[in-house]
């Protein structure tokens, strides 16, 4: 029996040695970091390199006369607390109507955007188009990324990236240790990862949510503008929008590349500015930062097939829905990060937190609760 234990021990040691050797030789050392930190969190900024997104021209939100004087309904309050929210904010008619924070977070606390950053990259695409860095969203990706050539990659367009119809060899799997999504989050070489992608279907036909499409879109912006993504965001949106606090954008390594499909760190008040910009059709206090036509198309369902039916849920890196008969447009992150605009009610809603509630078919169960509460508050704020 003792001999069996010894042999088993040696076998386990040999297996671990070979596994480690394989990880090193194959370049998958990012797996170690994924194992150490396990599931993603809203405070992951301290485990990654960050690039600053300066806020050069702070412009605080106007505060409503009824600021925090209208109570949130009990159902929403319970939901916000049970799903470990850290921030909930309502902007009505361009003024701060309500905000609440939990668990030690404040109006200046950094928290992870996760996939809300995709909508920010969509906005930056509109900026690049307006500034002339991009002539048309129907330009091919290879015009900006020459290495994207060949029968499949060569025909890929910016529009197909924007609408998540690029048909890339990208598995959007969050639970798999070895998925490309996990590597994009924990790995240290996004450029190499993106270079290895292939187009495996026919682009422009089917909606398929892929973080790699947003990362490629960011590469187009960076190549076209000659700037890193954080600098472009700071100079073209963050500062012009009057953000009050510096933001951070996670990099794959020191002085590396921004993780475009996730990981802008900021606070609820400054995230709300992105929603308000779209609410005002790209105009910010008289300055047109993004063309109105681009905003309109961003918030219109792309002519695609969505899970076997006509697409009604996605535009240019923005989600589309409705609430009690009102059109709703929003960006979202995996742990229930939301920036929502309801234009006909002049509402912007931001929720940040650690959990979201989702049905088996992917339907969001928490978001409607938040929106009902915000709409009720706005109704009480009407003169």
Secondary structure, 3 states (H helix, E strand, C coil): CHHHHHHHHHHHHHHHHHHHHHHHHCCCCHHHHHHHHCCCCCCHHHHCCEEEECCCCCCCCEECCCCCCCCCCHHHHHHHHHCCEEEEEEEECCEEEEEEECCCCCCCCCEECCCHHHHHHHHHHHHHHHHCCCCCCCCEHHHCCCCCCCCCHHHCEHHHHHCCCCCECCCCCCCCCCCHHHHHHHCCCHHHHHHCCCECCCCCCECCCCHHHHHHHHHHHHHHHCCCHHHHHHHHHHCCCCCCCCEEEEECCCCCCECCCCCEEECHHHHHHHHHHHHCCCEECCEECCCHHHHHHHCCCCCCEECCEECCCECCCCEEEEECCEEEEEEECCCCCEEEEEHHHCEEEEEEECCCCECCCCCECCHHHHHHHHHHHHHHHCC
